[in-house]
Amino acid sequence: MNLQKKFIIMLGILIIIIILNSGCTFMTPNYDNYIVSYIRVSPSSATMQVNASKQFEIKAYDSEDNLVPVDPSKVDWDWGPKCSTCGKTAKVSPENGSIKTNFVPYSTGTFKVYVYYKDKTDYSPVNVIQ
């Protein structure tokens, strides 16, 4: 291998090492530093069809209405009303550990998609049509 090729290879390796060492430094926020005054589900309401899927997301705010980061591991999702004699009429997935969930209704009616975070609750009414 001639000297010029060796130099180019060494220069390339040096550039890769510099990029990897300097790279983006992403730090997970310290969620305990943020005081959550209230949470909201987005969208705030929805109309959808049976067996369709719609994504919902949690947003958290401080007392001055500023968005604050949400710790996904402390988020729980649910839906209602549930009918024990009707069988499974809807689902949310995932049920916890995510700032987003997908809601799928299996029958028509009015449902609510609930989110729970740091002792706060919000919901989005969902009208399901045929």
C-alpha positions as CSV (number, residue, x, y, z in Angstrom):
1,M,0.0,0.0,0.0
2,N,1.5,3.3,-0.9
3,L,1.9,6.2,1.6
4,Q,-0.9,8.3,0.2
5,K,-3.5,5.5,0.8
6,K,-2.2,4.8,4.3
7,F,-2.5,8.5,5.1
8,I,-6.1,8.7,3.9
9,I,-7.1,5.6,5.9
10,M,-5.4,6.9,9.0
11,L,-7.1,10.3,8.6
12,G,-10.5,8.6,8.1
13,I,-10.0,6.6,11.3
14,L,-8.9,9.7,13.2
15,I,-12.0,11.6,12.1
16,I,-14.3,8.7,13.1
17,I,-12.6,8.5,16.5
18,I,-13.1,12.3,17.0
19,I,-16.7,12.1,16.0
20,L,-17.5,9.2,18.3
21,N,-15.7,10.8,21.2
22,S,-17.3,14.2,20.8
23,G,-20.7,13.0,19.5
24,C,-24.0,14.1,20.9
25,T,-24.2,14.0,24.6
26,F,-27.8,13.2,25.5
27,M,-28.7,13.4,29.1
28,T,-31.9,12.0,30.5
29,P,-33.7,14.7,32.4
30,N,-34.1,14.4,36.1
31,Y,-37.9,14.1,36.1
32,D,-38.1,14.6,39.9
33,N,-36.9,18.2,39.3
34,Y,-40.1,19.1,37.5
35,I,-43.3,19.8,39.4
36,V,-46.3,18.8,37.3
37,S,-49.4,20.9,37.9
38,Y,-51.6,19.2,35.3
39,I,-51.6,16.8,32.4
40,R,-53.5,16.7,29.1
41,V,-54.3,14.0,26.6
42,S,-53.8,14.9,23.0
43,P,-56.1,14.8,21.0
44,S,-58.5,16.2,23.6
45,S,-61.4,14.4,21.8
46,A,-61.8,12.1,18.8
47,T,-64.3,10.5,16.5
48,M,-63.3,7.2,15.0
49,Q,-64.6,4.0,13.5
50,V,-64.9,0.6,14.9
51,N,-61.6,-1.4,14.7
52,A,-59.7,1.7,13.7
53,S,-56.6,2.8,15.7
54,K,-55.9,6.2,17.0
55,Q,-52.8,7.4,18.8
56,F,-53.1,9.4,22.0
57,E,-50.2,11.3,23.8
58,I,-49.7,12.8,27.3
59,K,-48.4,16.3,27.8
60,A,-47.5,17.6,31.2
61,Y,-47.4,21.2,32.3
62,D,-46.1,23.2,35.3
63,S,-48.0,26.0,37.1
64,E,-47.0,28.5,34.5
65,D,-48.3,26.4,31.6
66,N,-44.9,25.4,30.4
67,L,-44.4,21.9,29.0
68,V,-42.3,19.7,31.2
69,P,-40.7,16.3,30.3
70,V,-42.7,13.2,31.1
71,D,-41.1,10.1,32.6
72,P,-42.5,7.3,30.4
73,S,-42.0,4.7,33.1
74,K,-44.6,6.4,35.3
75,V,-47.3,6.8,32.7
76,D,-50.4,4.5,32.8
77,W,-53.2,4.3,30.1
78,D,-56.7,2.9,30.4
79,W,-60.1,3.2,28.8
80,G,-63.7,3.0,29.9
81,P,-66.4,2.4,30.5
82,K,-65.9,-1.3,30.7
83,C,-68.7,-3.8,30.5
84,S,-67.9,-7.2,32.2
85,T,-70.8,-8.9,30.4
86,C,-70.0,-7.5,26.9
87,G,-66.5,-9.0,26.6
88,K,-63.6,-7.0,25.4
89,T,-65.0,-3.9,23.7
90,A,-61.7,-1.9,23.3
91,K,-58.0,-1.8,24.1
92,V,-55.1,0.6,24.7
93,S,-51.6,-0.5,23.7
94,P,-49.3,-0.1,25.5
95,E,-51.0,0.2,28.8
96,N,-48.0,1.7,30.6
97,G,-44.4,2.8,30.2
98,S,-45.0,5.1,27.2
99,I,-46.0,8.7,26.6
100,K,-48.1,7.5,23.7
101,T,-50.8,4.8,23.3
102,N,-53.0,3.4,20.6
103,F,-56.7,3.0,21.2
104,V,-58.7,0.5,19.3
105,P,-62.5,0.2,19.9
106,Y,-64.3,-3.0,18.9
107,S,-67.9,-1.6,19.2
108,T,-69.7,1.6,18.7
109,G,-70.4,4.0,21.5
110,T,-68.8,6.7,23.7
111,F,-65.5,5.8,25.4
112,K,-62.9,7.6,27.3
113,V,-59.1,7.2,27.0
114,Y,-57.5,7.9,30.4
115,V,-53.9,8.8,31.3
116,Y,-52.4,8.7,34.8
117,Y,-49.2,10.4,35.7
118,K,-47.8,11.7,39.1
119,D,-51.1,11.5,40.8
120,K,-52.8,13.5,38.0
121,T,-55.5,12.2,35.6
122,D,-56.9,13.3,32.3
123,Y,-59.0,11.7,29.6
124,S,-60.1,12.2,26.1
125,P,-63.7,11.4,25.1
126,V,-64.0,9.2,22.0
127,N,-67.1,8.8,19.9
128,V,-67.0,5.5,18.0
129,I,-69.1,5.1,14.9
130,Q,-69.7,2.3,12.5
